[in-house]
Structure formats: C-alpha cells, structure tokens
C-alpha cells in the first residue's frame, strides 16, 4: 500500500471520529457547532492525527484506543488556526481557499468556536479516560498522554510560540528566537501527536524520547520548507521567516539536515516498523505546495 493510500484511509477514519465527537446536541448550540465544524472540515491534511495513529500502530494494533486522542489533537490544531486568523493576531481573511471563521461567522463566534474546540478536545480525552479504561497501566498511559498534549498545546508550547510571533519586534527577532518560535508553535503539535501515540501504544520511555526528538526535527524541517514555498507571499506582508535571516541555500540545507536527523532517530528504534514515518518525512520535506 502506498503512503498516499495510507494517508487517504486514515483521513477517512479521522473524519468519521471528528464527525462523531463534534456533533450538534440541541438547537440552541447550532450556530457554535456550525462554526466549529466549518473550520474543522475545511480540507485540512490531518497530518497530526495521522502521525498519532501511525506512531501508535508501531506498538499496538487496536486503533480505537488512540482515536479520541488523535481527534483531540486535530481539534486543538484547528482552534489554533481559528484564533491565529483573527484580526488581533494575523488578520487573515482566507484559509484553504475559503473565508476564515471570523469572516464567515464574526469575531465573537470565531473566538468561541476556538474555545469550544479546545475544551472539547480535553472533554473527548478525559471522557475516554473515565469510561474506557480497563487497567491501572492503561489509566497511567492515557493520563500521561493528556498531560503531554496539554504541555505542547499550552504556554510552554504552541501558545508560547504564538506569543513570540505576535510580540517580537523586527529588530528583536533573531535566528535563536525564530527557532524557539518554530519549535513551540509548529513542531510542538507534531511532538504531541507522536509522543501521545507512542505512550498510548505502550512504548518504552527510551522509545518515547527518540520519537519526541524525531517529531521535533520533522516539525522544524516542515516549517522551514513552508517558508521556502511561501517566500514571495511572506515578503509581501513583511512576515519574519527563516529566509529573513538565512539565504535560500541555507534554508534548503537546514531542511535536509533536520530531515536527515529525523531519519537517524528512527534508525535507533530497533524492531519497530518506522516505514510510514520515514515516508511521511520524505513526503513533507519534498513537497512543492
């Protein structure tokens, strides 16, 4: 089976799960659920939940165990995009070729839709913890996965990266601060997905650590490749990116170095089928769009 087919099949699985979890319960909630679902089902690539599922698959084949957590990570990612697009943040009017949430529903509902998705993510995970846990060890795994996801999504992770993005003045930003922003804002949810999948699958601590480092390198390679692909657009809006500090050749070299390091870390996972993560790494760093 090709990597494209694996991705396609897993997108269907994730979309079915999201449709179940983000479902209207009463007529009074209709508009907020419409707003949440508008962004959640707007054509996202589902990279992070796919990474969670396929990392889990390396250790356990009971996919239903990881689905609530994979879906929750996509909810968190989507909430961050809704809030990023707001006038107080990036002030974007379009995402994935469609009007952004606040353009479609207004700023107030967009804020609440983001809040709703973030809360629903933790409701989904904690409900699974309470209702579907069979042993003390499984309880520990699920609680640890929730903790890791919360760390990567919070002020020490994605939110912290966004703070740097919106508060740093051009003359204050440098390569070190940019790296911090990319590590927290972009790589953080890649790490959350990978680490949560490994923990829920029963990976050993040393395997979790290797995968954590793998996801960091994958996330950094992914973001710098994004900068390369968006170079013209970013210049037009005065956005600070990797290319604001390094030339194109240095950027391409960085992508290859982070990608190479990601592969090396997978080499150390002896006895595990890392073929999907390897294929995905190559796909993401070689993409043209």
C-alpha positions as CSV (number, residue, x, y, z in Angstrom):
1,X,0.0,0.0,0.0
2,X,1.4,3.4,-1.0
3,X,1.8,6.2,1.6
4,X,-0.8,8.2,-0.3
5,X,-3.4,5.4,0.2
6,X,-2.5,5.0,3.9
7,X,-3.0,8.8,4.4
8,X,-6.3,8.7,2.5
9,X,-7.6,5.8,4.5
10,X,-6.6,7.4,7.8
11,X,-8.2,10.7,6.8
12,X,-11.5,8.9,6.4
13,X,-11.1,7.3,9.9
14,X,-10.2,10.6,11.5
15,X,-13.1,12.4,9.8
16,X,-15.6,9.8,11.0
17,X,-14.3,10.2,14.5
18,X,-14.4,14.0,14.4
19,X,-18.0,13.9,13.0
20,X,-19.0,11.8,16.0
21,X,-17.2,13.9,18.6
22,X,-18.2,17.3,17.2
23,X,-21.9,16.8,16.8
24,X,-24.9,19.0,17.5
25,X,-26.8,18.2,20.7
26,X,-29.5,20.8,20.9
27,X,-30.9,23.6,18.7
28,X,-29.5,26.3,21.0
29,X,-26.0,25.1,20.2
30,X,-26.5,25.0,16.5
31,X,-24.5,28.1,15.5
32,X,-21.4,27.4,17.6
33,X,-21.3,23.8,16.3
34,X,-21.7,25.1,12.7
35,X,-18.7,27.5,13.3
36,X,-16.6,24.7,14.9
37,X,-17.3,22.3,12.1
38,X,-16.8,24.9,9.4
39,X,-13.1,25.1,10.2
40,X,-12.7,21.5,11.3
41,X,-14.0,20.2,8.0
42,X,-12.4,22.8,5.7
43,X,-10.0,20.4,3.9
44,X,-7.2,20.0,6.4
45,X,-4.4,17.5,5.7
46,X,-4.9,15.8,9.1
47,X,-1.2,15.4,9.5
48,X,-1.1,15.5,13.3
49,X,-3.8,12.9,14.0
50,X,-2.4,10.6,11.3
51,X,1.0,10.8,12.9
52,X,-0.6,9.9,16.3
53,X,-2.3,6.9,14.8
54,X,0.6,5.6,12.8
55,X,3.0,6.0,15.7
56,X,0.5,4.1,17.9
57,X,0.4,1.4,15.2
58,X,4.1,0.8,15.7
59,X,3.3,-0.6,19.2
60,X,-0.3,-1.7,19.2
61,X,-2.9,-2.5,16.5
62,X,-6.1,-1.5,18.5
63,X,-6.6,1.7,16.6
64,X,-9.8,2.6,18.5
65,X,-7.6,3.2,21.6
66,X,-5.8,6.2,20.1
67,X,-8.7,7.7,18.1
68,X,-10.0,10.0,20.8
69,X,-6.6,11.5,21.3
70,X,-5.8,11.8,17.6
71,X,-9.1,13.6,17.1
72,X,-8.4,15.9,20.1
73,X,-5.1,16.9,18.6
74,X,-6.8,17.9,15.4
75,X,-9.4,19.9,17.4
76,X,-6.5,21.7,19.2
77,X,-4.8,22.4,15.8
78,X,-8.0,23.8,14.3
79,X,-8.7,26.0,17.3
80,X,-5.2,27.5,17.0
81,X,-5.9,28.3,13.3
82,X,-9.2,30.0,14.0
83,X,-7.5,32.2,16.6
84,X,-4.4,32.8,14.5
85,X,-6.6,34.2,11.7
86,X,-8.4,36.7,14.0
87,X,-7.8,40.5,13.4
88,X,-5.9,40.7,16.7
89,X,-3.5,38.0,15.5
90,X,-2.6,37.5,11.9
91,X,-5.8,39.2,10.5
92,X,-6.2,36.7,7.6
93,X,-9.4,36.7,5.6
94,X,-8.9,33.4,3.8
95,X,-7.6,29.9,4.7
96,X,-7.5,26.9,2.4
97,X,-9.3,29.0,-0.2
98,X,-12.3,29.8,2.0
99,X,-13.3,32.8,4.1
100,X,-11.7,32.4,7.6
101,X,-14.0,31.6,10.5
102,X,-14.3,35.2,11.8
103,X,-15.2,36.4,8.3
104,X,-17.9,33.8,8.0
105,X,-19.3,33.9,11.5
106,X,-18.0,37.1,13.1
107,X,-15.2,37.6,15.6
108,X,-17.2,36.7,18.7
109,X,-18.3,33.4,17.4
110,X,-14.9,32.6,16.0
111,X,-13.3,33.2,19.4
112,X,-16.0,30.9,21.0
113,X,-15.5,28.3,18.3
114,X,-11.8,28.1,19.0
115,X,-12.6,28.0,22.8
116,X,-15.2,25.3,22.1
117,X,-12.8,23.1,20.1
118,X,-10.0,23.4,22.8
119,X,-12.4,22.5,25.6
120,X,-14.0,19.7,23.5
121,X,-10.5,18.2,22.9
122,X,-9.9,17.7,26.6
123,X,-13.5,16.6,27.2
124,X,-13.0,13.9,24.5
125,X,-9.8,12.6,26.0
126,X,-11.0,12.8,29.6
127,X,-14.2,11.0,28.7
128,X,-12.3,8.2,27.2
129,X,-10.0,8.1,30.3
130,X,-13.1,7.8,32.6
131,X,-15.3,5.5,30.5
132,X,-12.9,3.2,28.6
133,X,-10.0,2.4,30.8
134,X,-9.5,-1.3,31.8
135,X,-6.4,-1.3,34.0
136,X,-4.2,0.9,36.1
137,X,-1.5,0.8,33.5
138,X,-3.9,1.9,30.8
139,X,-5.1,4.7,33.1
140,X,-1.5,5.8,33.5
141,X,-0.9,5.8,29.8
142,X,-3.9,7.9,29.0
143,X,-3.3,10.4,31.8
144,X,0.3,10.8,30.7
145,X,-0.8,11.3,27.0
146,X,-3.3,14.0,28.1
147,X,-0.6,15.7,30.1
148,X,1.9,15.7,27.2
149,X,-0.7,17.1,24.8
150,X,-1.6,19.8,27.3
151,X,2.1,20.8,27.7
152,X,2.7,21.0,23.9
153,X,-0.6,23.0,23.4
154,X,-0.1,25.4,26.3
155,X,2.0,28.4,27.3
156,X,5.2,26.3,27.3
157,X,4.3,25.0,23.8
158,X,2.2,26.3,21.0
159,X,0.8,29.3,22.8
160,X,4.3,30.3,23.9
161,X,5.4,30.2,20.3
162,X,2.5,32.3,19.2
163,X,3.3,34.9,21.9
164,X,6.8,35.2,20.4
165,X,5.3,35.5,16.9
166,X,3.0,38.4,17.8
167,X,5.1,40.3,20.4
168,X,8.6,40.3,19.0
169,X,9.6,43.5,17.2
170,X,11.5,43.1,13.9
171,X,14.7,44.4,15.5
172,X,14.4,41.9,18.4
173,X,13.8,38.8,16.3
174,X,16.9,36.7,15.5
175,X,17.7,33.2,14.5
176,X,17.6,31.9,18.1
177,X,14.2,33.4,18.8
178,X,12.8,32.2,15.5
179,X,14.0,28.7,16.2
180,X,12.2,28.8,19.6
181,X,9.0,30.0,17.9
182,X,9.2,27.2,15.3
183,X,9.9,24.6,18.0
184,X,6.9,25.7,20.1
185,X,4.4,26.8,17.5
186,X,4.9,24.3,14.8
187,X,6.9,21.3,16.0
188,X,5.0,21.2,19.3
189,X,1.9,19.6,18.0
190,X,3.9,17.2,15.9
191,X,5.6,16.2,19.1
192,X,2.3,16.0,21.0
193,X,0.9,13.6,18.3
194,X,4.0,11.4,18.2
195,X,4.5,11.2,21.9
196,X,0.9,10.6,22.7
197,X,0.7,7.8,20.1
198,X,3.8,6.2,21.4
199,X,2.6,6.4,25.1
200,X,-0.8,5.0,24.3
201,X,0.7,2.2,22.3
202,X,2.9,1.1,25.3
203,X,6.2,2.3,24.0
204,X,9.2,2.2,26.4
205,X,10.4,5.5,27.8
206,X,13.6,5.5,25.6
207,X,11.4,4.9,22.6
208,X,9.1,7.8,23.6
209,X,12.2,10.1,23.9
210,X,13.5,9.1,20.5
211,X,10.2,9.8,18.9
212,X,9.9,13.1,20.7
213,X,13.2,14.1,19.1
214,X,12.2,12.7,15.8
215,X,9.0,14.9,15.8
216,X,10.9,18.0,16.7
217,X,13.2,17.6,13.7
218,X,10.3,16.7,11.4
219,X,8.4,19.8,12.6
220,X,11.3,22.1,12.1
221,X,12.0,20.7,8.6
222,X,8.3,21.1,7.8
223,X,8.2,24.7,8.9
224,X,11.3,25.8,7.1
225,X,10.1,24.1,3.9
226,X,6.9,26.1,4.3
227,X,9.0,29.2,4.5
228,X,10.7,28.3,1.2
229,X,7.5,27.6,-0.5
230,X,5.8,30.8,0.8
231,X,8.8,33.1,0.2
232,X,7.1,35.5,-2.1
233,X,3.9,35.8,-0.1
234,X,5.7,36.3,3.2
235,X,7.9,39.0,1.7
236,X,4.8,40.9,0.6
237,X,3.3,41.0,4.1
238,X,6.7,41.6,5.9
239,X,6.5,38.3,7.8
240,X,9.7,37.2,9.5
241,X,10.7,33.7,8.5
242,X,13.8,31.6,8.2
243,X,14.6,33.4,5.0
244,X,14.7,36.7,6.9
245,X,17.9,35.5,8.5
246,X,19.4,33.0,6.1
247,X,19.6,32.7,2.3
248,X,17.7,30.1,0.2
249,X,20.6,27.7,0.1
250,X,21.0,27.8,3.9
251,X,17.2,27.2,4.2
252,X,17.3,24.2,1.9
253,X,20.4,22.9,3.8
254,X,18.5,23.2,7.1
255,X,15.5,21.3,5.8
256,X,17.8,18.4,4.7
257,X,19.7,18.4,7.9
258,X,16.6,18.3,10.1
259,X,15.2,15.6,7.8
260,X,18.4,13.6,8.0
261,X,18.4,13.8,11.8
262,X,14.8,12.6,11.9
263,X,15.7,9.5,9.9
264,X,18.7,8.9,12.1
265,X,16.5,8.9,15.2
266,X,14.2,6.4,13.6
267,X,17.2,4.2,12.9
268,X,17.5,3.8,16.7
269,X,14.0,2.4,17.0
270,X,15.2,-1.2,16.6
271,X,12.5,-3.8,15.9
272,X,9.8,-1.2,15.1
273,X,8.2,-0.6,11.7
274,X,9.1,3.0,11.0
275,X,8.4,2.9,7.3
276,X,5.4,5.2,7.4
277,X,7.2,7.9,9.5
278,X,10.1,7.7,7.1
279,X,7.9,8.0,4.1
280,X,5.9,10.9,5.6
281,X,9.2,12.7,6.4
282,X,10.3,12.5,2.8
283,X,6.9,13.5,1.5
284,X,6.7,16.6,3.7
285,X,10.2,17.9,3.0
286,X,10.0,17.2,-0.7
287,X,6.5,18.8,-1.2
288,X,6.1,21.7,-3.7
289,X,2.9,23.1,-2.2
